[in-house]
Every structure is written in C-alpha cells, then in structure tokens.
C-alpha cells in the first residue's frame, strides 16, 4: 500500500495507519497508548512510523 494512503488513514485514525505499516507489533500498542493520551501524540507517532519504514 502506498505511504501517502497510509498517512491519510493515519490522520483519520492513527492506530490504523500504524497497523497497516507494522501489524500488531510493539509500535501499534505504543500508538494506541499515545492516541488515548491525546490525538496529536498518536498522530505524530503514526506519521513517524510510516515515514521511517
């Protein structure tokens, strides 16, 4: 799947964008926690994960 599509999905639902990139790994659960603490930290983490891999 194209990274641009993953980033658009991550803007809407950050954990879904991370899931599409890495699956149910450590980064997914970290993103769930960050998103529960605040939308912006989850969004930044999701975009970082998508961009680095």
Secondary structure, 3 states (H helix, E strand, C coil): CCHHHHHHHHHHCHHHHHHHHHCCCHHHHHHHHHHHHCHHHHHHHHHHHHHHC
